[in-house]
C-alpha cells in the first residue's frame, strides 16, 4: 500500500487543528508518520495553511496519494497546479519558462483573491462593530433622556396627579362594589325572613281553648260512710291521785 498525504488531528475538543503528514496507509490516523509537511487550522477565516511546497511536490512525484481533504489543501496552495505544469514540461507541451510564468500568474491571482476576501471580512467586522457602537450610543441617549424626563418637577407633578386619580378611581370602584353587595345581601335576608315567617305560620297548631264546666253540673265528690276514718279521741293524761293509787296497788301485790 503506498504512502499517503493526510491530516493528523491535534488540539482540544471543539477546537481542532491538523498536521499535514506523510504516513503509511496502514498506520492509524493519529499514529506514527514518516514526515511532517505543514499545518492546517480551520478555526480561522480564511483557514490558516502552512505548507512546504517543495517537499509536498517531491512526495507527489514519488507516488504519494493525498486524501480528499489533503488534495483540496494542496490545490488551494498551488501544489497540484505546479505538479500539472511540471508534467506538461516533461511531456514537452511547454517549456519550463512558460510553466513558471503560468504558475506565477496563477499565484498572483490566487493571492489577490485571498487578500480581497480578507479585506472584505475585515470591512464587514469593522462595519459590524461600528453599527453596534451606534446602536449602543442611541440606546444610552434614549435612556438618559427618559431618566431626565422622569426626574423633572413637571414629570413628578404629573405622576403625583396620575397616582391620585388612580387611587380615587379605585376607591370609588370599591365603594360602589361594597354598596351593591350590601344591597344584594339585604334583599336576600329579607326574602329569607319572609319565607321563614310563612313556613312558621303554616306549621304552627291552633291553640285549644278548654271548655268551662258550670258549677251546678260539677259532680260533688262522694265519700262512702264506711270507708271514712273515725277520729280517735286523745288519751287522758293521768292525774296525781291516780298515780298514788297505782303505786299502793303495786306495793300490796
RODO-2510 file (C-alpha; in nm, 4 decimals, decimal comma):
residues 253
     n   res          X          Y          Z
     1     x     0,0000     0,0000     0,0000
     2     x     0,1501     0,3405    -0,0973
     3     x     0,2181     0,6166     0,1487
     4     x    -0,0472     0,8807     0,1946
     5     x    -0,0550     1,2552     0,2439
     6     x    -0,3183     1,3036     0,5110
     7     x    -0,4193     1,5002     0,8182
     8     x    -0,3296     1,4132     1,1749
     9     x    -0,5676     1,5580     1,4348
    10     x    -0,4447     1,7713     1,7237
    11     x    -0,5972     2,0301     1,9551
    12     x    -0,8776     2,0106     2,2089
    13     x    -1,2418     1,9181     2,1715
    14     x    -1,4328     2,1739     1,9673
    15     x    -1,1112     2,3465     1,8562
    16     x    -0,9146     2,1002     1,6462
    17     x    -0,6244     2,1754     1,4158
    18     x    -0,4303     1,9334     1,1989
    19     x    -0,0815     1,8424     1,0910
    20     x    -0,0238     1,7571     0,7231
    21     x     0,1932     1,4460     0,7295
    22     x     0,3315     1,1666     0,5146
    23     x     0,2323     0,8335     0,6682
    24     x     0,1938     0,4694     0,5825
    25     x    -0,1591     0,3915     0,4661
    26     x    -0,1811     0,1074     0,7223
    27     x    -0,0897     0,3286     1,0200
    28     x    -0,3651     0,4772     1,2417
    29     x    -0,4727     0,8323     1,1769
    30     x    -0,3008     0,9851     1,4798
    31     x    -0,0217     0,7263     1,4935
    32     x     0,3299     0,7112     1,3594
    33     x     0,4124     0,9181     1,0481
    34     x     0,7102     0,9496     0,8149
    35     x     0,7416     1,3265     0,7690
    36     x     0,5507     1,6413     0,8533
    37     x     0,4734     1,8782     0,5643
    38     x     0,2853     2,1573     0,7421
    39     x    -0,0238     2,2527     0,9443
    40     x    -0,3892     2,3282     0,8733
    41     x    -0,6074     2,5386     1,1080
    42     x    -0,9763     2,5558     1,0031
    43     x    -1,0754     2,7723     1,3018
    44     x    -0,9759     3,0965     1,1266
    45     x    -1,1428     3,2654     0,8295
    46     x    -0,9880     3,2082     0,5827
    47     x    -0,8230     2,8901     0,7065
    48     x    -0,4572     2,9146     0,8009
    49     x    -0,2348     2,6802     0,5990
    50     x     0,1404     2,6431     0,6375
    51     x     0,2944     2,4055     0,3824
    52     x     0,6361     2,3104     0,2492
    53     x     0,5681     2,3229    -0,1286
    54     x     0,8925     2,1580    -0,2368
    55     x     0,8551     1,8563    -0,0058
    56     x     0,4882     1,8122    -0,0923
    57     x     0,5681     1,8271    -0,4666
    58     x     0,8531     1,5771    -0,4274
    59     x     0,6303     1,3273    -0,2422
    60     x     0,3592     1,3620    -0,5057
    61     x     0,6080     1,2943    -0,7837
    62     x     0,7301     0,9897    -0,5910
    63     x     0,3802     0,8385    -0,5829
    64     x     0,2310     0,9559    -0,2522
    65     x    -0,1508     0,9587    -0,2634
    66     x    -0,3294     1,2500    -0,0905
    67     x    -0,6651     1,2028     0,0807
    68     x    -0,9579     1,4144    -0,0394
    69     x    -0,9080     1,6821     0,2257
    70     x    -0,5311     1,6842     0,1748
    71     x    -0,5792     1,7168    -0,2030
    72     x    -0,8094     2,0202    -0,1525
    73     x    -0,5478     2,1830     0,0715
    74     x    -0,2658     2,1150    -0,1778
    75     x    -0,4781     2,2508    -0,4614
    76     x    -0,5603     2,5641    -0,2608
    77     x    -0,1895     2,6300    -0,2051
    78     x    -0,0965     2,5631    -0,5746
    79     x     0,0948     2,2363    -0,5281
    80     x    -0,1381     2,0436    -0,7593
    81     x    -0,1126     2,3247    -1,0211
    82     x     0,2690     2,3062    -1,0060
    83     x     0,2571     1,9263    -1,0460
    84     x     0,0323     1,9614    -1,3508
    85     x     0,2689     2,2152    -1,5165
    86     x     0,5740     2,0008    -1,4433
    87     x     0,4049     1,7032    -1,6079
    88     x     0,3395     1,9216    -1,9134
    89     x     0,7074     2,0212    -1,9262
    90     x     0,8066     1,6513    -1,9045
    91     x     0,5757     1,5714    -2,1956
    92     x     0,7086     1,8702    -2,3988
    93     x     0,3755     2,0575    -2,4050
    94     x     0,5523     2,3784    -2,2995
    95     x     0,8899     2,4947    -2,1746
    96     x     0,9967     2,5374    -1,8147
    97     x     0,9917     2,9182    -1,8525
    98     x     0,6320     2,9132    -1,9774
    99     x     0,5333     2,6810    -1,6940
   100     x     0,6985     2,9089    -1,4366
   101     x     0,5270     3,2155    -1,5871
   102     x     0,1853     3,0441    -1,5730
   103     x     0,2476     2,9356    -1,2187
   104     x     0,3493     3,2876    -1,1104
   105     x     0,0385     3,4313    -1,2751
   106     x    -0,1801     3,1724    -1,1018
   107     x    -0,0179     3,2511    -0,7659
   108     x    -0,0756     3,6260    -0,8155
   109     x    -0,4426     3,5736    -0,8973
   110     x    -0,4846     3,3398    -0,6036
   111     x    -0,3132     3,5825    -0,3659
   112     x    -0,5295     3,8715    -0,4881
   113     x    -0,8464     3,6702    -0,4295
   114     x    -0,7306     3,5722    -0,0827
   115     x    -0,6376     3,9323     0,0037
   116     x    -0,9728     4,0519    -0,1309
   117     x    -1,1548     3,8058     0,0891
   118     x    -0,9504     3,9074     0,3946
   119     x    -1,0170     4,2775     0,3313
   120     x    -1,3881     4,2142     0,2803
   121     x    -1,4098     4,0220     0,6058
   122     x    -1,2186     4,2952     0,7873
   123     x    -1,4526     4,5626     0,6493
   124     x    -1,7524     4,3543     0,7496
   125     x    -1,6215     4,3239     1,1060
   126     x    -1,5468     4,6962     1,1168
   127     x    -1,8962     4,7827     0,9910
   128     x    -2,0491     4,5416     1,2382
   129     x    -1,8682     4,6946     1,5355
   130     x    -1,9418     5,0463     1,4108
   131     x    -2,3125     4,9645     1,3831
   132     x    -2,3083     4,8111     1,7289
   133     x    -2,1477     5,1241     1,8728
   134     x    -2,4044     5,3491     1,7047
   135     x    -2,6924     5,1390     1,8360
   136     x    -2,5440     5,1377     2,1846
   137     x    -2,4947     5,5149     2,1748
   138     x    -2,8558     5,5676     2,0648
   139     x    -2,9820     5,3411     2,3435
   140     x    -2,7754     5,5263     2,6042
   141     x    -2,9035     5,8639     2,4811
   142     x    -3,2648     5,7458     2,4906
   143     x    -3,2150     5,6019     2,8394
   144     x    -3,0600     5,9256     2,9648
   145     x    -3,3454     6,1319     2,8170
   146     x    -3,6030     5,9069     2,9817
   147     x    -3,4299     5,9367     3,3199
   148     x    -3,4080     6,3156     3,2879
   149     x    -3,7760     6,3417     3,1950
   150     x    -3,8715     6,1190     3,4855
   151     x    -3,6704     6,3226     3,7376
   152     x    -3,8007     6,6632     3,6212
   153     x    -4,0507     6,8506     3,8534
   154     x    -4,3201     6,8550     3,5856
   155     x    -4,2945     6,4834     3,5433
   156     x    -4,3109     6,4333     3,9209
   157     x    -4,6241     6,6532     3,9436
   158     x    -4,7865     6,4649     3,6563
   159     x    -4,7000     6,1349     3,8175
   160     x    -4,8435     6,2541     4,1533
   161     x    -5,1665     6,3701     3,9871
   162     x    -5,1912     6,0467     3,7969
   163     x    -5,1377     5,8489     4,1167
   164     x    -5,4088     6,0465     4,2985
   165     x    -5,6513     5,9957     4,0113
   166     x    -5,5813     5,6257     4,0059
   167     x    -5,6317     5,5977     4,3832
   168     x    -5,9585     5,7961     4,3645
   169     x    -6,0888     5,5766     4,0823
   170     x    -6,0002     5,2597     4,2723
   171     x    -6,1662     5,3909     4,5925
   172     x    -6,4870     5,4858     4,4086
   173     x    -6,4988     5,1455     4,2421
   174     x    -6,4530     4,9723     4,5777
   175     x    -6,7300     5,1812     4,7403
   176     x    -6,9724     5,1097     4,4559
   177     x    -6,8951     4,7403     4,4741
   178     x    -6,9470     4,7316     4,8526
   179     x    -7,2801     4,9168     4,8233
   180     x    -7,4021     4,6763     4,5582
   181     x    -7,3012     4,3766     4,7698
   182     x    -7,4729     4,5201     5,0807
   183     x    -7,7968     4,5859     4,8858
   184     x    -7,7957     4,2323     4,7464
   185     x    -7,7327     4,0846     5,0925
   186     x    -8,0213     4,2907     5,2404
   187     x    -8,2586     4,1716     4,9681
   188     x    -8,1590     3,8109     5,0229
   189     x    -8,2000     3,8460     5,4019
   190     x    -8,5498     3,9980     5,3598
   191     x    -8,6532     3,7129     5,1321
   192     x    -8,5218     3,4573     5,3809
   193     x    -8,7090     3,6181     5,6730
   194     x    -9,0357     3,6337     5,4796
   195     x    -9,0066     3,2713     5,3745
   196     x    -8,9345     3,1663     5,7331
   197     x    -9,2437     3,3505     5,8629
   198     x    -9,4661     3,1802     5,6047
   199     x    -9,3325     2,8383     5,6990
   200     x    -9,3889     2,9036     6,0729
   201     x    -9,7472     3,0267     6,0118
   202     x    -9,8350     2,7139     5,8130
   203     x    -9,6861     2,4572     6,0530
   204     x    -9,7954     2,6057     6,3959
   205     x   -10,1027     2,4098     6,5501
   206     x   -10,4185     2,6048     6,6582
   207     x   -10,4427     2,6771     7,0330
   208     x   -10,7178     2,4688     7,2066
   209     x   -10,9416     2,6626     7,4476
   210     x   -11,0552     2,4440     7,7421
   211     x   -11,4342     2,4206     7,7877
   212     x   -11,5725     2,5846     8,1027
   213     x   -11,7635     2,3449     8,3304
   214     x   -12,0568     2,5116     8,5106
   215     x   -12,0590     2,4902     8,8877
   216     x   -12,4069     2,3382     8,9028
   217     x   -12,3191     2,0457     8,6782
   218     x   -11,9909     1,9636     8,8515
   219     x   -12,0419     1,6395     9,0489
   220     x   -11,9631     1,6515     9,4207
   221     x   -11,7124     1,4041     9,5446
   222     x   -11,8951     1,1328     9,7354
   223     x   -11,7098     0,9583    10,0204
   224     x   -11,8737     0,6388    10,1488
   225     x   -11,9524     0,6404    10,5237
   226     x   -11,7971     0,3002    10,5841
   227     x   -11,4642     0,3981    10,4413
   228     x   -11,4481     0,7306    10,6256
   229     x   -11,1877     0,7059    10,9052
   230     x   -11,3072     0,7528    11,2648
   231     x   -11,1299     1,0167    11,4608
   232     x   -10,9632     0,8678    11,7643
   233     x   -11,0050     1,0608    12,0935
   234     x   -10,6825     1,1533    12,2628
   235     x   -10,5923     0,9606    12,5742
   236     x   -10,6455     1,1473    12,9035
   237     x   -10,3326     1,2307    13,0981
   238     x   -10,3120     1,0558    13,4431
   239     x   -10,3769     1,2803    13,7419
   240     x   -10,1809     1,2881    14,0722
   241     x   -10,4423     1,0798    14,2558
   242     x   -10,4423     0,8062    14,0044
   243     x   -10,0662     0,7906    14,0259
   244     x   -10,0781     0,7351    14,4019
   245     x   -10,3401     0,4599    14,3766
   246     x   -10,1377     0,2724    14,1252
   247     x    -9,8340     0,2935    14,3485
   248     x   -10,0220     0,1499    14,6507
   249     x   -10,1593    -0,1316    14,4452
   250     x    -9,8140    -0,2226    14,3367
   251     x    -9,6917    -0,2396    14,6966
   252     x    -9,9851    -0,4592    14,8110
   253     x    -9,9066    -0,7085    14,5420
***
